[in-house]
Amino acid sequence: MKRKRTSRIRPPGKSDAFQQALLLLTGRDHSEAELAAKLRRRQFSPEEVTEALRRCREYGYVDDRRYALMRARSLMAEGRAVGFRLAADLRRRGLDGELAESALKAAAEEIPLEDLLEKIFFRRFSGFDFENADSRERSRVVNYFLRRGFPLEGILQFISKKGSQRKE
C-alpha cells in the first residue's frame, strides 16, 4: 500500500542550515550577507545561520573578497556596470565600502575603460555615424554609458576620438 506523502514542518537543525547554504552556493557564489539573508528567510535561527556561515568560511565556500572581485570583473567585462555603479552593486550585495572599492580598483586595472568603451560601443552602436548624428542621438549614446557608470569625461573623449578618426 502506498503511503500518502504529506509535508512535515520540522524545525531546521544545525546541519540543515549548512546543507541549505551548500545548496544555495551550488547555484552561484554569494556574499556572506546575501547567504545569511537567504538562510534567515528560510527561517533558520540566528545561531544556525552563524554556525552555517562559520563552516562555509572554514571550508572556503564563502569568501567576500573573492566574491567581490569576481563580481566586479564579470560586470565590467560584460559592460553592465563600472565605477560608482559597480561599487553600488557590490554594496547592495552586502559588501562593505572598502571591499567594494578595492574590488573596483582591481577590476579596473585588469580591464581598461577605453577598451571596454570601444568594445561595448561597437557591439551596441555598430551603425552609429559620428558625422551625421544629431544631438538627440549623441545624447542617447552618452546616456547609455552614463547609466552603466562610465565617467562623462571618458565617454566624451572616446566619442570625440572616434569622430575625429572617421574624418581621417
N, C-alpha and C positions, 0 to 999 in steps of 0.2 A: 504494500500500500504506500502511495506517495504521500510524503509529508507536505503540507501546505507551508510555503515559505512566508514567514512573517518577518517584518523588520523589527529588530530589537533595538531599543535605545539603551546603549550601555555607556556608562561614563568612561571617557577615554583614560587609559592607563599611561604610565610614563613612557613605555615603549611605543605606544600608539602615536604619540606626538612626534617622536623621532621618525617613525615609519612614514607618517604623513609628510614630514619635512622632506624625507628622501624622495617620496613620490612627487612632491612639488618641484624638487630640484632636478628630476629626470627630464621634465619638460623644458626647462630653461634655467639659467642661472638667476639667482635673486640676491638682493642685498639683505643684510640681516633684518633691517626694519621691515622690508616687504614680507619676508618669510615669517617674522613674528606676527605681523598683522594678519596674514592668511591663517596662521595657526589659531590666533585668538578668535577669528571669525568662525572657525570650526569648533569653537567652544572648549578649547583646552585652557586649563588654569594657567595663571602667570608662572607658577613654579614649573609646570610641564613644558611650557614654551621656553623658559630659561634653560632648562636641562637639555631640551632638544637642540637649541641653538649652541649650547656649550659643546655637545657631542659633534654637531656639524662642523664647528670651528676646529675641534680637536682632530677630526679626520681630514680637514682641508676641503670640505664640501662647500663651505661658505667663507668667502674672503672678500670683504668690501673693497679693498684696494684693487684686486684682480677684476672684480665685477665693474668697478668704475672705469678702469682703463679699457676693458673690453667693450663696454657700452659706448664710451667716448669714441673709440676707434670705429665702431660699427656705424654710429650715427653720422660721424664725419665722412667716412668713406662713401656712404650712401647719399650724402648731401642733405640729410634731413635736418641736421642741427649743427651749428658751430657757435663759438663764442658764448655770449650770455645765454643764448637759447639752450645750448648744450649743458652749461652749468646749472641752469634752472631745471632741466630734465633730471639731472643726477640728484639734485637736492630734493626734487619731488619724489624720488625713489628712496628717500631716507638716508642719503649720504650727507655727511656734514660738508660745509662750505669749503673747508681747507682741502679735503679729499677730492671734492669735485673740481676745484681749481687746479690741483696737481695733475689730475687725470686729463683735464682740458689742455694743460700745457704740454704734457707728454704726447698726446694725440696730435696736437698742432705741430710739434716738432717732426713727427713722422709724416704728416700729410700737409704739404704747403698749401696755403689758402689759394694762391694764384692758380696752382694746378687743379685744385678742386673746383674753383670757379669756372675754369675753362672746360673741364670735363662735364660739369652739370649744365653749363650754358649750351654746349653743342649737343648734349643729349636732349635737353628740354626745349631749346630755342634754335634748332638747327636751321630753320629758314629765315631767321631774323636778319633783316637788312639794315645795317647801321646808317647808311646814307639816306635811305628813303623812309626811315621810321619817324613817325610823328611823336610829339611829346607824350601822348597817351600810351603808345606802345613802349616807349622807353621807360615810362613810369611803371608799367606792368612788369617789365624785366627787373628793374631796380627793386620794386616792392617784393617780388618773388624771393630775391636773395635776402632782403632785409628781414622777411618773416622767418627765415631759417637761421638768422643770427649773424650773417656776414656784416662786417663793418662797412658803412656807407662809403668811406674813403676808398677802401679796397675795391668795391663794386664800381665806383666811378672811374677809378684808374684803369680797371680791366676793360670797361666799355670804351673809354677814350682810346686805349691802346689798340683794341680790336678795330675800332672805327678808323684809326689812322693807318692800320695795316691794310685795310680794304682799299684805301685810296691809293696805295702804292702800286 
